[in-house]
Amino acid sequence: MRIPGRTVEAVVRQTDDPEVVVTEITHHGWSRAAGEACRHTALGVIRVRDGEIVRYDDYMDPIAVARLLDRTGELAAALTAP
């Protein structure tokens, strides 16, 4: 799949549950905040029933996202705050 300005690769994996698939989505692009090329992978767990998506859960690496946005210091502060 191609989105203007970035490239997305997706791998779809079947599970033992016929209603559930897991997608591994890798985004390639440019981070304006960090001023560099970026690559970020996320997982999507999708439940499909009667041809319709009834649930979608997205899992991302918060450290990778913080790096992408050039906000690792803020993430570290938030994780160590009392």
mmCIF file of the N, C-alpha and C atoms, coordinates in Angstrom:
data_MODEL
# 
_entry.id   MODEL 
# 
loop_
_atom_site.group_PDB 
_atom_site.id 
_atom_site.type_symbol 
_atom_site.label_atom_id 
_atom_site.label_alt_id 
_atom_site.label_comp_id 
_atom_site.label_asym_id 
_atom_site.label_entity_id 
_atom_site.label_seq_id 
_atom_site.pdbx_PDB_ins_code 
_atom_site.Cartn_x 
_atom_site.Cartn_y 
_atom_site.Cartn_z 
_atom_site.occupancy 
_atom_site.B_iso_or_equiv 
_atom_site.pdbx_formal_charge 
_atom_site.auth_seq_id 
_atom_site.auth_comp_id 
_atom_site.auth_asym_id 
_atom_site.auth_atom_id 
_atom_site.pdbx_PDB_model_num 
ATOM 1   N N  . MET A 1 1  ? 0.846   -1.164  0.000  1.00 0.00 ? 1  MET A N  1 
ATOM 2   C CA . MET A 1 1  ? 0.000   0.000   0.000  1.00 0.00 ? 1  MET A CA 1 
ATOM 3   C C  . MET A 1 1  ? 0.895   1.232   0.000  1.00 0.00 ? 1  MET A C  1 
ATOM 4   N N  . ARG A 1 2  ? 0.544   2.232   -0.741 1.00 0.00 ? 2  ARG A N  1 
ATOM 5   C CA . ARG A 1 2  ? 1.341   3.453   -0.773 1.00 0.00 ? 2  ARG A CA 1 
ATOM 6   C C  . ARG A 1 2  ? 0.471   4.634   -0.375 1.00 0.00 ? 2  ARG A C  1 
ATOM 7   N N  . ILE A 1 3  ? 0.954   5.421   0.546  1.00 0.00 ? 3  ILE A N  1 
ATOM 8   C CA . ILE A 1 3  ? 0.296   6.651   0.981  1.00 0.00 ? 3  ILE A CA 1 
ATOM 9   C C  . ILE A 1 3  ? 1.236   7.783   0.604  1.00 0.00 ? 3  ILE A C  1 
ATOM 10  N N  . PRO A 1 4  ? 0.754   8.865   -0.030 1.00 0.00 ? 4  PRO A N  1 
ATOM 11  C CA . PRO A 1 4  ? 1.665   9.944   -0.447 1.00 0.00 ? 4  PRO A CA 1 
ATOM 12  C C  . PRO A 1 4  ? 2.593   10.372  0.688  1.00 0.00 ? 4  PRO A C  1 
ATOM 13  N N  . GLY A 1 5  ? 3.886   10.405  0.380  1.00 0.00 ? 5  GLY A N  1 
ATOM 14  C CA . GLY A 1 5  ? 4.873   10.841  1.367  1.00 0.00 ? 5  GLY A CA 1 
ATOM 15  C C  . GLY A 1 5  ? 5.414   9.737   2.241  1.00 0.00 ? 5  GLY A C  1 
ATOM 16  N N  . ARG A 1 6  ? 4.833   8.566   2.189  1.00 0.00 ? 6  ARG A N  1 
ATOM 17  C CA . ARG A 1 6  ? 5.332   7.461   3.012  1.00 0.00 ? 6  ARG A CA 1 
ATOM 18  C C  . ARG A 1 6  ? 4.941   6.125   2.411  1.00 0.00 ? 6  ARG A C  1 
ATOM 19  N N  . THR A 1 7  ? 5.571   5.096   2.859  1.00 0.00 ? 7  THR A N  1 
ATOM 20  C CA . THR A 1 7  ? 5.298   3.747   2.381  1.00 0.00 ? 7  THR A CA 1 
ATOM 21  C C  . THR A 1 7  ? 4.855   2.906   3.566  1.00 0.00 ? 7  THR A C  1 
ATOM 22  N N  . VAL A 1 8  ? 3.882   2.047   3.333  1.00 0.00 ? 8  VAL A N  1 
ATOM 23  C CA . VAL A 1 8  ? 3.377   1.163   4.375  1.00 0.00 ? 8  VAL A CA 1 
ATOM 24  C C  . VAL A 1 8  ? 3.468   -0.268  3.867  1.00 0.00 ? 8  VAL A C  1 
ATOM 25  N N  . GLU A 1 9  ? 4.043   -1.151  4.676  1.00 0.00 ? 9  GLU A N  1 
ATOM 26  C CA . GLU A 1 9  ? 4.065   -2.579  4.370  1.00 0.00 ? 9  GLU A CA 1 
ATOM 27  C C  . GLU A 1 9  ? 3.185   -3.258  5.404  1.00 0.00 ? 9  GLU A C  1 
ATOM 28  N N  . ALA A 1 10 ? 2.423   -4.244  4.981  1.00 0.00 ? 10 ALA A N  1 
ATOM 29  C CA . ALA A 1 10 ? 1.570   -4.950  5.931  1.00 0.00 ? 10 ALA A CA 1 
ATOM 30  C C  . ALA A 1 10 ? 1.679   -6.451  5.716  1.00 0.00 ? 10 ALA A C  1 
ATOM 31  N N  . VAL A 1 11 ? 1.726   -7.175  6.823  1.00 0.00 ? 11 VAL A N  1 
ATOM 32  C CA . VAL A 1 11 ? 1.698   -8.633  6.817  1.00 0.00 ? 11 VAL A CA 1 
ATOM 33  C C  . VAL A 1 11 ? 0.477   -9.034  7.626  1.00 0.00 ? 11 VAL A C  1 
ATOM 34  N N  . VAL A 1 12 ? -0.369  -9.879  7.054  1.00 0.00 ? 12 VAL A N  1 
ATOM 35  C CA . VAL A 1 12 ? -1.573  -10.330 7.751  1.00 0.00 ? 12 VAL A CA 1 
ATOM 36  C C  . VAL A 1 12 ? -1.377  -11.797 8.109  1.00 0.00 ? 12 VAL A C  1 
ATOM 37  N N  . ARG A 1 13 ? -1.652  -12.113 9.359  1.00 0.00 ? 13 ARG A N  1 
ATOM 38  C CA . ARG A 1 13 ? -1.474  -13.490 9.839  1.00 0.00 ? 13 ARG A CA 1 
ATOM 39  C C  . ARG A 1 13 ? -2.800  -14.021 10.390 1.00 0.00 ? 13 ARG A C  1 
ATOM 40  N N  . GLN A 1 14 ? -3.111  -15.223 10.015 1.00 0.00 ? 14 GLN A N  1 
ATOM 41  C CA . GLN A 1 14 ? -4.301  -15.889 10.520 1.00 0.00 ? 14 GLN A CA 1 
ATOM 42  C C  . GLN A 1 14 ? -4.034  -16.378 11.942 1.00 0.00 ? 14 GLN A C  1 
ATOM 43  N N  . THR A 1 15 ? -5.090  -16.568 12.703 1.00 0.00 ? 15 THR A N  1 
ATOM 44  C CA . THR A 1 15 ? -4.972  -17.116 14.053 1.00 0.00 ? 15 THR A CA 1 
ATOM 45  C C  . THR A 1 15 ? -5.837  -18.368 14.149 1.00 0.00 ? 15 THR A C  1 
ATOM 46  N N  . ASP A 1 16 ? -5.825  -19.007 15.305 1.00 0.00 ? 16 ASP A N  1 
ATOM 47  C CA . ASP A 1 16 ? -6.680  -20.177 15.516 1.00 0.00 ? 16 ASP A CA 1 
ATOM 48  C C  . ASP A 1 16 ? -8.153  -19.792 15.564 1.00 0.00 ? 16 ASP A C  1 
ATOM 49  N N  . ASP A 1 17 ? -8.429  -18.523 15.850 1.00 0.00 ? 17 ASP A N  1 
ATOM 50  C CA . ASP A 1 17 ? -9.806  -18.016 15.891 1.00 0.00 ? 17 ASP A CA 1 
ATOM 51  C C  . ASP A 1 17 ? -10.151 -17.528 14.485 1.00 0.00 ? 17 ASP A C  1 
ATOM 52  N N  . PRO A 1 18 ? -11.144 -18.117 13.814 1.00 0.00 ? 18 PRO A N  1 
ATOM 53  C CA . PRO A 1 18 ? -11.452 -17.728 12.436 1.00 0.00 ? 18 PRO A CA 1 
ATOM 54  C C  . PRO A 1 18 ? -11.936 -16.284 12.292 1.00 0.00 ? 18 PRO A C  1 
ATOM 55  N N  . GLU A 1 19 ? -12.324 -15.649 13.382 1.00 0.00 ? 19 GLU A N  1 
ATOM 56  C CA . GLU A 1 19 ? -12.770 -14.253 13.326 1.00 0.00 ? 19 GLU A CA 1 
ATOM 57  C C  . GLU A 1 19 ? -11.628 -13.260 13.499 1.00 0.00 ? 19 GLU A C  1 
ATOM 58  N N  . VAL A 1 20 ? -10.431 -13.734 13.886 1.00 0.00 ? 20 VAL A N  1 
ATOM 59  C CA . VAL A 1 20 ? -9.347  -12.823 14.267 1.00 0.00 ? 20 VAL A CA 1 
ATOM 60  C C  . VAL A 1 20 ? -8.152  -12.970 13.324 1.00 0.00 ? 20 VAL A C  1 
ATOM 61  N N  . VAL A 1 21 ? -7.636  -11.824 12.875 1.00 0.00 ? 21 VAL A N  1 
ATOM 62  C CA . VAL A 1 21 ? -6.370  -11.773 12.150 1.00 0.00 ? 21 VAL A CA 1 
ATOM 63  C C  . VAL A 1 21 ? -5.475  -10.769 12.862 1.00 0.00 ? 21 VAL A C  1 
ATOM 64  N N  . VAL A 1 22 ? -4.175  -10.969 12.718 1.00 0.00 ? 22 VAL A N  1 
ATOM 65  C CA . VAL A 1 22 ? -3.187  -10.055 13.285 1.00 0.00 ? 22 VAL A CA 1 
ATOM 66  C C  . VAL A 1 22 ? -2.430  -9.442  12.119 1.00 0.00 ? 22 VAL A C  1 
ATOM 67  N N  . THR A 1 23 ? -2.318  -8.114  12.130 1.00 0.00 ? 23 THR A N  1 
ATOM 68  C CA . THR A 1 23 ? -1.568  -7.433  11.082 1.00 0.00 ? 23 THR A CA 1 
ATOM 69  C C  . THR A 1 23 ? -0.316  -6.827  11.678 1.00 0.00 ? 23 THR A C  1 
ATOM 70  N N  . GLU A 1 24 ? 0.760   -6.933  10.959 1.00 0.00 ? 24 GLU A N  1 
ATOM 71  C CA . GLU A 1 24 ? 2.015   -6.277  11.319 1.00 0.00 ? 24 GLU A CA 1 
ATOM 72  C C  . GLU A 1 24 ? 2.218   -5.201  10.258 1.00 0.00 ? 24 GLU A C  1 
ATOM 73  N N  . ILE A 1 25 ? 2.131   -3.943  10.664 1.00 0.00 ? 25 ILE A N  1 
ATOM 74  C CA . ILE A 1 25 ? 2.171   -2.826  9.728  1.00 0.00 ? 25 ILE A CA 1 
ATOM 75  C C  . ILE A 1 25 ? 3.433   -2.022  9.980  1.00 0.00 ? 25 ILE A C  1 
ATOM 76  N N  . THR A 1 26 ? 4.251   -1.881  8.946  1.00 0.00 ? 26 THR A N  1 
ATOM 77  C CA . THR A 1 26 ? 5.481   -1.104  9.057  1.00 0.00 ? 26 THR A CA 1 
ATOM 78  C C  . THR A 1 26 ? 5.333   0.161   8.216  1.00 0.00 ? 26 THR A C  1 
ATOM 79  N N  . HIS A 1 27 ? 5.471   1.299   8.873  1.00 0.00 ? 27 HIS A N  1 
ATOM 80  C CA . HIS A 1 27 ? 5.369   2.602   8.220  1.00 0.00 ? 27 HIS A CA 1 
ATOM 81  C C  . HIS A 1 27 ? 6.781   3.114   7.952  1.00 0.00 ? 27 HIS A C  1 
ATOM 82  N N  . HIS A 1 28 ? 7.015   3.605   6.762  1.00 0.00 ? 28 HIS A N  1 
ATOM 83  C CA . HIS A 1 28 ? 8.295   4.209   6.397  1.00 0.00 ? 28 HIS A CA 1 
ATOM 84  C C  . HIS A 1 28 ? 8.007   5.649   6.005  1.00 0.00 ? 28 HIS A C  1 
ATOM 85  N N  . GLY A 1 29 ? 8.771   6.593   6.498  1.00 0.00 ? 29 GLY A N  1 
ATOM 86  C CA . GLY A 1 29 ? 8.544   7.986   6.126  1.00 0.00 ? 29 GLY A CA 1 
ATOM 87  C C  . GLY A 1 29 ? 9.638   8.890   6.641  1.00 0.00 ? 29 GLY A C  1 
ATOM 88  N N  . TRP A 1 30 ? 9.281   10.129  6.849  1.00 0.00 ? 30 TRP A N  1 
ATOM 89  C CA . TRP A 1 30 ? 10.199  11.156  7.317  1.00 0.00 ? 30 TRP A CA 1 
ATOM 90  C C  . TRP A 1 30 ? 9.597   11.821  8.537  1.00 0.00 ? 30 TRP A C  1 
ATOM 91  N N  . SER A 1 31 ? 10.348  11.887  9.613  1.00 0.00 ? 31 SER A N  1 
ATOM 92  C CA . SER A 1 31 ? 9.909   12.568  10.819 1.00 0.00 ? 31 SER A CA 1 
ATOM 93  C C  . SER A 1 31 ? 10.380  14.013  10.772 1.00 0.00 ? 31 SER A C  1 
ATOM 94  N N  . ARG A 1 32 ? 9.449   14.921  10.644 1.00 0.00 ? 32 ARG A N  1 
ATOM 95  C CA . ARG A 1 32 ? 9.818   16.345  10.668 1.00 0.00 ? 32 ARG A CA 1 
ATOM 96  C C  . ARG A 1 32 ? 10.355  16.736  12.037 1.00 0.00 ? 32 ARG A C  1 
ATOM 97  N N  . ALA A 1 33 ? 9.782   16.166  13.086 1.00 0.00 ? 33 ALA A N  1 
ATOM 98  C CA . ALA A 1 33 ? 10.214  16.495  14.449 1.00 0.00 ? 33 ALA A CA 1 
ATOM 99  C C  . ALA A 1 33 ? 11.658  16.074  14.688 1.00 0.00 ? 33 ALA A C  1 
ATOM 100 N N  . ALA A 1 34 ? 12.008  14.868  14.253 1.00 0.00 ? 34 ALA A N  1 
ATOM 101 C CA . ALA A 1 34 ? 13.355  14.358  14.476 1.00 0.00 ? 34 ALA A CA 1 
ATOM 102 C C  . ALA A 1 34 ? 14.306  14.741  13.345 1.00 0.00 ? 34 ALA A C  1 
ATOM 103 N N  . GLY A 1 35 ? 13.749  15.163  12.197 1.00 0.00 ? 35 GLY A N  1 
ATOM 104 C CA . GLY A 1 35 ? 14.577  15.547  11.060 1.00 0.00 ? 35 GLY A CA 1 
ATOM 105 C C  . GLY A 1 35 ? 15.316  14.398  10.420 1.00 0.00 ? 35 GLY A C  1 
ATOM 106 N N  . GLU A 1 36 ? 14.679  13.234  10.400 1.00 0.00 ? 36 GLU A N  1 
ATOM 107 C CA . GLU A 1 36 ? 15.338  12.064  9.824  1.00 0.00 ? 36 GLU A CA 1 
ATOM 108 C C  . GLU A 1 36 ? 14.308  11.064  9.305  1.00 0.00 ? 36 GLU A C  1 
ATOM 109 N N  . ALA A 1 37 ? 14.796  10.140  8.489  1.00 0.00 ? 37 ALA A N  1 
ATOM 110 C CA . ALA A 1 37 ? 13.934  9.072   8.005  1.00 0.00 ? 37 ALA A CA 1 
ATOM 111 C C  . ALA A 1 37 ? 13.500  8.212   9.185  1.00 0.00 ? 37 ALA A C  1 
ATOM 112 N N  . CYS A 1 38 ? 12.317  7.636   9.072  1.00 0.00 ? 38 CYS A N  1 
ATOM 113 C CA . CYS A 1 38 ? 11.833  6.821   10.181 1.00 0.00 ? 38 CYS A CA 1 
ATOM 114 C C  . CYS A 1 38 ? 11.193  5.545   9.669  1.00 0.00 ? 38 CYS A C  1 
ATOM 115 N N  . ARG A 1 39 ? 11.152  4.591   10.557 1.00 0.00 ? 39 ARG A N  1 
ATOM 116 C CA . ARG A 1 39 ? 10.486  3.317   10.299 1.00 0.00 ? 39 ARG A CA 1 
ATOM 117 C C  . ARG A 1 39 ? 9.833   2.918   11.608 1.00 0.00 ? 39 ARG A C  1 
ATOM 118 N N  . HIS A 1 40 ? 8.560   2.590   11.551 1.00 0.00 ? 40 HIS A N  1 
ATOM 119 C CA . HIS A 1 40 ? 7.824   2.270   12.769 1.00 0.00 ? 40 HIS A CA 1 
ATOM 120 C C  . HIS A 1 40 ? 6.902   1.090   12.493 1.00 0.00 ? 40 HIS A C  1 
ATOM 121 N N  . THR A 1 41 ? 6.917   0.103   13.369 1.00 0.00 ? 41 THR A N  1 
ATOM 122 C CA . THR A 1 41 ? 6.069   -1.076  13.206 1.00 0.00 ? 41 THR A CA 1 
ATOM 123 C C  . THR A 1 41 ? 5.035   -1.122  14.317 1.00 0.00 ? 41 THR A C  1 
ATOM 124 N N  . ALA A 1 42 ? 3.807   -1.453  13.940 1.00 0.00 ? 42 ALA A N  1 
ATOM 125 C CA . ALA A 1 42 ? 2.705   -1.589  14.902 1.00 0.00 ? 42 ALA A CA 1 
ATOM 126 C C  . ALA A 1 42 ? 1.973   -2.897  14.607 1.00 0.00 ? 42 ALA A C  1 
ATOM 127 N N  . LEU A 1 43 ? 1.263   -3.402  15.604 1.00 0.00 ? 43 LEU A N  1 
ATOM 128 C CA . LEU A 1 43 ? 0.445   -4.598  15.432 1.00 0.00 ? 43 LEU A CA 1 
ATOM 129 C C  . LEU A 1 43 ? -1.025  -4.218  15.548 1.00 0.00 ? 43 LEU A C  1 
ATOM 130 N N  . GLY A 1 44 ? -1.827  -4.780  14.697 1.00 0.00 ? 44 GLY A N  1 
ATOM 131 C CA . GLY A 1 44 ? -3.268  -4.601  14.785 1.00 0.00 ? 44 GLY A CA 1 
ATOM 132 C C  . GLY A 1 44 ? -3.910  -5.958  14.960 1.00 0.00 ? 44 GLY A C  1 
ATOM 133 N N  . VAL A 1 45 ? -4.807  -6.065  15.924 1.00 0.00 ? 45 VAL A N  1 
ATOM 134 C CA . VAL A 1 45 ? -5.574  -7.295  16.135 1.00 0.00 ? 45 VAL A CA 1 
ATOM 135 C C  . VAL A 1 45 ? -7.000  -6.969  15.725 1.00 0.00 ? 45 VAL A C  1 
ATOM 136 N N  . ILE A 1 46 ? -7.463  -7.650  14.676 1.00 0.00 ? 46 ILE A N  1 
ATOM 137 C CA . ILE A 1 46 ? -8.740  -7.298  14.069 1.00 0.00 ? 46 ILE A CA 1 
ATOM 138 C C  . ILE A 1 46 ? -9.703  -8.474  14.174 1.00 0.00 ? 46 ILE A C  1 
ATOM 139 N N  . ARG A 1 47 ? -10.894 -8.194  14.688 1.00 0.00 ? 47 ARG A N  1 
ATOM 140 C CA . ARG A 1 47 ? -11.951 -9.207  14.757 1.00 0.00 ? 47 ARG A CA 1 
ATOM 141 C C  . ARG A 1 47 ? -13.002 -8.852  13.710 1.00 0.00 ? 47 ARG A C  1 
ATOM 142 N N  . VAL A 1 48 ? -13.270 -9.825  12.822 1.00 0.00 ? 48 VAL A N  1 
ATOM 143 C CA . VAL A 1 48 ? -14.234 -9.639  11.737 1.00 0.00 ? 48 VAL A CA 1 
ATOM 144 C C  . VAL A 1 48 ? -15.377 -10.626 11.933 1.00 0.00 ? 48 VAL A C  1 
ATOM 145 N N  . ARG A 1 49 ? -16.602 -10.112 11.878 1.00 0.00 ? 49 ARG A N  1 
ATOM 146 C CA . ARG A 1 49 ? -17.775 -10.971 12.013 1.00 0.00 ? 49 ARG A CA 1 
ATOM 147 C C  . ARG A 1 49 ? -18.782 -10.590 10.927 1.00 0.00 ? 49 ARG A C  1 
ATOM 148 N N  . ASP A 1 50 ? -19.251 -11.557 10.192 1.00 0.00 ? 50 ASP A N  1 
ATOM 149 C CA . ASP A 1 50 ? -20.214 -11.323 9.105  1.00 0.00 ? 50 ASP A CA 1 
ATOM 150 C C  . ASP A 1 50 ? -19.719 -10.266 8.122  1.00 0.00 ? 50 ASP A C  1 
ATOM 151 N N  . GLY A 1 51 ? -18.414 -10.296 7.831  1.00 0.00 ? 51 GLY A N  1 
ATOM 152 C CA . GLY A 1 51 ? -17.841 -9.387  6.851  1.00 0.00 ? 51 GLY A CA 1 
ATOM 153 C C  . GLY A 1 51 ? -17.598 -7.972  7.339  1.00 0.00 ? 51 GLY A C  1 
ATOM 154 N N  . GLU A 1 52 ? -17.808 -7.721  8.628  1.00 0.00 ? 52 GLU A N  1 
ATOM 155 C CA . GLU A 1 52 ? -17.586 -6.387  9.187  1.00 0.00 ? 52 GLU A CA 1 
ATOM 156 C C  . GLU A 1 52 ? -16.578 -6.429  10.327 1.00 0.00 ? 52 GLU A C  1 
ATOM 157 N N  . ILE A 1 53 ? -15.761 -5.391  10.411 1.00 0.00 ? 53 ILE A N  1 
ATOM 158 C CA . ILE A 1 53 ? -14.819 -5.286  11.529 1.00 0.00 ? 53 ILE A CA 1 
ATOM 159 C C  . ILE A 1 53 ? -15.620 -4.901  12.763 1.00 0.00 ? 53 ILE A C  1 
ATOM 160 N N  . VAL A 1 54 ? -15.574 -5.750  13.795 1.00 0.00 ? 54 VAL A N  1 
ATOM 161 C CA . VAL A 1 54 ? -16.311 -5.473  15.026 1.00 0.00 ? 54 VAL A CA 1 
ATOM 162 C C  . VAL A 1 54 ? -15.394 -5.020  16.157 1.00 0.00 ? 54 VAL A C  1 
ATOM 163 N N  . ARG A 1 55 ? -14.084 -5.209  15.960 1.00 0.00 ? 55 ARG A N  1 
ATOM 164 C CA . ARG A 1 55 ? -13.127 -4.729  16.970 1.00 0.00 ? 55 ARG A CA 1 
ATOM 165 C C  . ARG A 1 55 ? -11.764 -4.585  16.312 1.00 0.00 ? 55 ARG A C  1 
ATOM 166 N N  . TYR A 1 56 ? -11.061 -3.513  16.683 1.00 0.00 ? 56 TYR A N  1 
ATOM 167 C CA . TYR A 1 56 ? -9.705  -3.297  16.182 1.00 0.00 ? 56 TYR A CA 1 
ATOM 168 C C  . TYR A 1 56 ? -8.875  -2.767  17.341 1.00 0.00 ? 56 TYR A C  1 
ATOM 169 N N  . ASP A 1 57 ? -7.832  -3.502  17.700 1.00 0.00 ? 57 ASP A N  1 
ATOM 170 C CA . ASP A 1 57 ? -6.908  -3.062  18.746 1.00 0.00 ? 57 ASP A CA 1 
ATOM 171 C C  . ASP A 1 57 ? -5.550  -2.849  18.110 1.00 0.00 ? 57 ASP A C  1 
ATOM 172 N N  . ASP A 1 58 ? -4.932  -1.715  18.430 1.00 0.00 ? 58 ASP A N  1 
ATOM 173 C CA . ASP A 1 58 ? -3.669  -1.315  17.829 1.00 0.00 ? 58 ASP A CA 1 
ATOM 174 C C  . ASP A 1 58 ? -2.613  -1.264  18.928 1.00 0.00 ? 58 ASP A C  1 
ATOM 175 N N  . TYR A 1 59 ? -1.463  -1.869  18.682 1.00 0.00 ? 59 TYR A N  1 
ATOM 176 C CA . TYR A 1 59 ? -0.380  -1.904  19.657 1.00 0.00 ? 59 TYR A CA 1 
ATOM 177 C C  . TYR A 1 59 ? 0.872   -1.311  19.033 1.00 0.00 ? 59 TYR A C  1 
ATOM 178 N N  . MET A 1 60 ? 1.423   -0.283  19.687 1.00 0.00 ? 60 MET A N  1 
ATOM 179 C CA . MET A 1 60 ? 2.626   0.381   19.187 1.00 0.00 ? 60 MET A CA 1 
ATOM 180 C C  . MET A 1 60 ? 3.690   0.408   20.272 1.00 0.00 ? 60 MET A C  1 
ATOM 181 N N  . ASP A 1 61 ? 4.917   0.567   19.871 1.00 0.00 ? 61 ASP A N  1 
ATOM 182 C CA . ASP A 1 61 ? 6.041   0.695   20.778 1.00 0.00 ? 61 ASP A CA 1 
ATOM 183 C C  . ASP A 1 61 ? 6.139   2.167   21.202 1.00 0.00 ? 61 ASP A C  1 
ATOM 184 N N  . PRO A 1 62 ? 5.829   2.495   22.462 1.00 0.00 ? 62 PRO A N  1 
ATOM 185 C CA . PRO A 1 62 ? 5.829   3.905   22.872 1.00 0.00 ? 62 PRO A CA 1 
ATOM 186 C C  . PRO A 1 62 ? 7.208   4.559   22.776 1.00 0.00 ? 62 PRO A C  1 
ATOM 187 N N  . ILE A 1 63 ? 8.275   3.787   22.950 1.00 0.00 ? 63 ILE A N  1 
ATOM 188 C CA . ILE A 1 63 ? 9.617   4.363   22.840 1.00 0.00 ? 63 ILE A CA 1 
ATOM 189 C C  . ILE A 1 63 ? 9.907   4.724   21.384 1.00 0.00 ? 63 ILE A C  1 
ATOM 190 N N  . ALA A 1 64 ? 9.542   3.845   20.462 1.00 0.00 ? 64 ALA A N  1 
ATOM 191 C CA . ALA A 1 64 ? 9.750   4.139   19.042 1.00 0.00 ? 64 ALA A CA 1 
ATOM 192 C C  . ALA A 1 64 ? 8.942   5.363   18.620 1.00 0.00 ? 64 ALA A C  1 
ATOM 193 N N  . VAL A 1 65 ? 7.718   5.488   19.099 1.00 0.00 ? 65 VAL A N  1 
ATOM 194 C CA . VAL A 1 65 ? 6.885   6.650   18.761 1.00 0.00 ? 65 VAL A CA 1 
ATOM 195 C C  . VAL A 1 65 ? 7.492   7.921   19.357 1.00 0.00 ? 65 VAL A C  1 
ATOM 196 N N  . ALA A 1 66 ? 7.969   7.851   20.595 1.00 0.00 ? 66 ALA A N  1 
ATOM 197 C CA . ALA A 1 66 ? 8.612   9.024   21.215 1.00 0.00 ? 66 ALA A CA 1 
ATOM 198 C C  . ALA A 1 66 ? 9.844   9.447   20.429 1.00 0.00 ? 66 ALA A C  1 
ATOM 199 N N  . ARG A 1 67 ? 10.633  8.487   19.969 1.00 0.00 ? 67 ARG A N  1 
ATOM 200 C CA . ARG A 1 67 ? 11.805  8.818   19.135 1.00 0.00 ? 67 ARG A CA 1 
ATOM 201 C C  . ARG A 1 67 ? 11.363  9.479   17.833 1.00 0.00 ? 67 ARG A C  1 
ATOM 202 N N  . LEU A 1 68 ? 10.331  8.924   17.221 1.00 0.00 ? 68 LEU A N  1 
ATOM 203 C CA . LEU A 1 68 ? 9.807   9.459   15.972 1.00 0.00 ? 68 LEU A CA 1 
ATOM 204 C C  . LEU A 1 68 ? 9.375   10.917  16.130 1.00 0.00 ? 68 LEU A C  1 
ATOM 205 N N  . LEU A 1 69 ? 8.789   11.240  17.264 1.00 0.00 ? 69 LEU A N  1 
ATOM 206 C CA . LEU A 1 69 ? 8.307   12.596  17.532 1.00 0.00 ? 69 LEU A CA 1 
ATOM 207 C C  . LEU A 1 69 ? 9.342   13.459  18.241 1.00 0.00 ? 69 LEU A C  1 
ATOM 208 N N  . ASP A 1 70 ? 10.526  12.908  18.478 1.00 0.00 ? 70 ASP A N  1 
ATOM 209 C CA . ASP A 1 70 ? 11.601  13.601  19.186 1.00 0.00 ? 70 ASP A CA 1 
ATOM 210 C C  . ASP A 1 70 ? 11.141  14.046  20.579 1.00 0.00 ? 70 ASP A C  1 
ATOM 211 N N  . ARG A 1 71 ? 10.482  13.109  21.300 1.00 0.00 ? 71 ARG A N  1 
ATOM 212 C CA . ARG A 1 71 ? 9.938   13.418  22.623 1.00 0.00 ? 71 ARG A CA 1 
ATOM 213 C C  . ARG A 1 71 ? 10.309  12.366  23.670 1.00 0.00 ? 71 ARG A C  1 
ATOM 214 N N  . THR A 1 72 ? 11.488  11.765  23.526 1.00 0.00 ? 72 THR A N  1 
ATOM 215 C CA . THR A 1 72 ? 11.894  10.733  24.478 1.00 0.00 ? 72 THR A CA 1 
ATOM 216 C C  . THR A 1 72 ? 12.069  11.300  25.886 1.00 0.00 ? 72 THR A C  1 
ATOM 217 N N  . GLY A 1 73 ? 12.527  12.539  25.984 1.00 0.00 ? 73 GLY A N  1 
ATOM 218 C CA . GLY A 1 73 ? 12.677  13.156  27.300 1.00 0.00 ? 73 GLY A CA 1 
ATOM 219 C C  . GLY A 1 73 ? 11.341  13.285  28.013 1.00 0.00 ? 73 GLY A C  1 
ATOM 220 N N  . GLU A 1 74 ? 10.325  13.693  27.286 1.00 0.00 ? 74 GLU A N  1 
ATOM 221 C CA . GLU A 1 74 ? 8.993   13.816  27.882 1.00 0.00 ? 74 GLU A CA 1 
ATOM 222 C C  . GLU A 1 74 ? 8.447   12.455  28.301 1.00 0.00 ? 74 GLU A C  1 
ATOM 223 N N  . LEU A 1 75 ? 8.687   11.435  27.479 1.00 0.00 ? 75 LEU A N  1 
ATOM 224 C CA . LEU A 1 75 ? 8.234   10.093  27.837 1.00 0.00 ? 75 LEU A CA 1 
ATOM 225 C C  . LEU A 1 75 ? 8.928   9.624   29.101 1.00 0.00 ? 75 LEU A C  1 
ATOM 226 N N  . ALA A 1 76 ? 10.244  9.806   29.180 1.00 0.00 ? 76 ALA A N  1 
ATOM 227 C CA . ALA A 1 76 ? 10.999  9.386   30.375 1.00 0.00 ? 76 ALA A CA 1 
ATOM 228 C C  . ALA A 1 76 ? 10.501  10.116  31.613 1.00 0.00 ? 76 ALA A C  1 
ATOM 229 N N  . ALA A 1 77 ? 10.247  11.413  31.481 1.00 0.00 ? 77 ALA A N  1 
ATOM 230 C CA . ALA A 1 77 ? 9.734   12.191  32.627 1.00 0.00 ? 77 ALA A CA 1 
ATOM 231 C C  . ALA A 1 77 ? 8.370   11.673  33.064 1.00 0.00 ? 77 ALA A C  1 
ATOM 232 N N  . ALA A 1 78 ? 7.513   11.365  32.103 1.00 0.00 ? 78 ALA A N  1 
ATOM 233 C CA . ALA A 1 78 ? 6.171   10.868  32.432 1.00 0.00 ? 78 ALA A CA 1 
ATOM 234 C C  . ALA A 1 78 ? 6.251   9.513   33.118 1.00 0.00 ? 78 ALA A C  1 
ATOM 235 N N  . LEU A 1 79 ? 7.189   8.677   32.695 1.00 0.00 ? 79 LEU A N  1 
ATOM 236 C CA . LEU A 1 79 ? 7.299   7.337   33.285 1.00 0.00 ? 79 LEU A CA 1 
ATOM 237 C C  . LEU A 1 79 ? 7.947   7.337   34.662 1.00 0.00 ? 79 LEU A C  1 
ATOM 238 N N  . THR A 1 80 ? 8.690   8.382   34.983 1.00 0.00 ? 80 THR A N  1 
ATOM 239 C CA . THR A 1 80 ? 9.361   8.424   36.289 1.00 0.00 ? 80 THR A CA 1 
ATOM 240 C C  . THR A 1 80 ? 8.685   9.383   37.263 1.00 0.00 ? 80 THR A C  1 
ATOM 241 N N  . ALA A 1 81 ? 7.646   10.076  36.827 1.00 0.00 ? 81 ALA A N  1 
ATOM 242 C CA . ALA A 1 81 ? 6.940   11.013  37.714 1.00 0.00 ? 81 ALA A CA 1 
ATOM 243 C C  . ALA A 1 81 ? 6.220   10.242  38.823 1.00 0.00 ? 81 ALA A C  1 
ATOM 244 N N  . PRO A 1 82 ? 6.185   10.827  40.017 1.00 0.00 ? 82 PRO A N  1 
ATOM 245 C CA . PRO A 1 82 ? 5.504   10.131  41.127 1.00 0.00 ? 82 PRO A CA 1 
ATOM 246 C C  . PRO A 1 82 ? 4.018   10.057  40.932 1.00 0.00 ? 82 PRO A C  1 
# 
